[in-house]
Amino acid sequence: MRLLLVEDEKELAAALAVALGKHGIVIDNTARLADAFELTLQNDYDAILLDRRLPDGEGLTLISKLRRSQRDTPIIVMTARNEPLERVEGLNLGADDYLGKPFMVEELLARVRAVLRRPINLAEPEIVAGRMVINPLHLDVAVGSRQLDLPRRELSILIAMAKRKNKTVLRTTLEEAVYNYEEEIQSNAIDAHISRLRKRLADANCGVSIHNIRGVGYLLKEE
């Protein structure tokens, strides 16, 4: 899962990136509305977390701009401006949810999952690949009656490949699933994750195998 965080409080942004990262969520952060709009054009985000008081204007203007451009990415406004009429304003402009600061990370995570469970946003609640049943929303993998415990980045790679099972997945697609746009990616990082993931899947008898498509990417094949 990849989210765009539009937040100018650096400490809060960093804390959220770490906290949500523990749940397998990749966070791209920007403090400016103009940059946020450009990022939505360049990336396919699962949801947007949006502050209202930003250096270059009112955060709600981004909602109007996105909705006019026919982008229906779920948006959760999270702000200290939490009076009833302010919440009504945000929801009427097209926000999917409105969360007052301060808040618990657990509540934010629950709200993200809630908006993604709505029928308009829920493209695939579960993915079946081989003997695995993968829940991208709750980030868990079951092999029969057993849970398969995977490190965050390997899990993100598995989900990205399982969504496209039996098809070649570009290396850049996997990098986008694992790293945010500010992180430096080592040339062999994806290969190392794939190597470890391949072994874990084989050890757990998951009924799938990962194939290297030289110069292009990888393919998750059902056996």
N, C-alpha and C positions, 0 to 999 in steps of 0.2 A: 504494500500500500504506500502511495506517495502523496504527501500533502503539501500545499503551499501555505506558508505562514507569513502573513503580512503584519508585522509587528516591529515597532521601533525601539522597544525596551530591550536592550541587548541581553541583559541578564535573564529576563523572562524567556526570550527567544532561545537562548542557549540551554536553559533548564528544560524547556519543553522538548527541544530536539533530543536531549539525552533521555528524558523520561519516556517519550513516545518511541524513541529508537529501541528501547528495551522490549517493546511490543512488536518489533519488526516493521516500524513505520519510518520511511525516509522523509525527512523534512527539508524543503527548500525555503529559505528565509530571505525576505527583503523588507526594507523599511519604507519603500516609496511606492506610491500607487502606479506611477508610469512604468516602473520596472515590473510590478506585479502583473499588469496587463500583458506586457511583452512575454513574460514567463508563461502565462496561460496560453499564448499563441504557440509557444515552442514546445510545451509539455502537456501531457494528458494526465491531469491530476485527478485523484479520487475525490478530493474535497479541498476547500479553501478555508483557512482560519483567518479571520479578518478583524483587525482593530479599527476603531473609528478615528481616533486622534492621531494623525500621521503628519510627518513633516511637510508633505506637499498637498495636504487637503483632507477632506472628510472621507473616511473609508467607505461610506455607503455609496459614494459616486461610482466606485468600482463595480458594485452590484448592478447598478443601472446600465453601465457600459457593457458588462458581460451579457446581461439579458438582452440588450438591444442587438448584440452580435450573435444571438441565438446559441449562446453557450449556457448549458444548464448544469454545470458543475455544482454540486452541493456547497453551500456557503454557510459557515457558522460564524456569526459575529460574536466576538469576545471583547468586552470593553467595560470600563468603569462607568460609562454612560448607560445606566441601567434603570432609569425611571420608566414607569409604565408606558407613557407616550413615546419615549425613545425606543422602547422595544417594539411597539406597534409600528413606528416609522420604519424600522429596519425590516420587519417581517413583511410589511406592505410593499416594500421596494423589491422584494424577492429573496430575502435571506431565508434559509431553511430552518435555522435555529438561532437563538440569541442567548448568550451566556454572560452573566455579569462577573466582573472581577471584584475580589479575588475568587478563585475557584480551585477545586481539587483536580489534579490530573486525571484521576479515576472518573470524575464526572465528565470531563472533556472527552475522554476516550469512549465513554458510554454514549455520549451524544453523537460522536462521529459514527459509531457503529449503528446508532439508531437511524440517522439520516441515510446511511448506506443500505439499510434494510428495507427502505421504502421501495415499492414496486418499480417506480420510475428509475431508480438508481441501481437496483439489484439485478445485474445482468446474469450472474451465475453464483447462486448461494453455495454450491458445493461442486468440486471438480473430482471426477473419478478417473484415475489413471492407473492401469494395472490393478494391483490389489490395494491401492491407496484411495482413501477418501479425504480430500483436502478442503478445508473451510478457510477461504481467503480472508473472510471477515474477522474470524476469531483466531486466525493464524495457528491452526492446529492440523496435524496429519495423523490419520488412523490407518493402521494396517491390520485388517481384521478387527480383533478386539483390543489390540495394543495401540498405544500412542507412540508415535515416532518423534523423539525429541531432537530437534535440529537447531544449530546456531542460527541467529537472526539472518545473516547474509545468505547462508545456504538455503534457508527456508524461502527467502525472497526470490532466489534464483529458481528454486523448485516450482514455486507458484507461477512465475513468469513462463516457465517452460511447459508446465502442465496445462496452462490455458491454451497453449498452442501445440499440444501433444501430437506426435507424428508429423510435425512440420518443423522446418529449420527456423531457429530463432537467432536473429542477428546478435553479435557480441554487444553492439551498442544498446540494444534493447535490454540485455541483461545488466549492463553497467547502469542504465537509468533506473532499473528496479532496485539496485543495491546502494548506489551512492547518490548524494545530493550534488548539485552543480558546483559547489564550492570545494568539494573534496578532490584531492589529487589521487588519481588512480594509477597504481603501478601496472606496468605492461603485462605482467603475468598474474595479476590478482584474480581475475575471473577464472583463469585456468586452474589456479590453486584451489579456489572454492569448489569448482567442478570436480576436481580430483577427489577431494574429501567427500563431497556429496555422493559421487558415484560409488564409493566404497560403502558409505552408510546405507544406501539404497540396496546394494547387493547383500550386505550383511543382514538386512531386515527382510530379505526376500520380497521386495515390493512389486515384482512383476514388471519392472521397467528397466530400460538401460539408456545410458546417455552416450550419444555418438558425436564425435568431433567432425564437423563439416569444414574441412581445411579452408582457411582464408575467409570464411563467412560467419560461422557461429556454431551452434550445437543443436542437437535434435534429441528429444525425449521420446523413445520408442517403446510402445507396449509390447510385451513378449507373449 
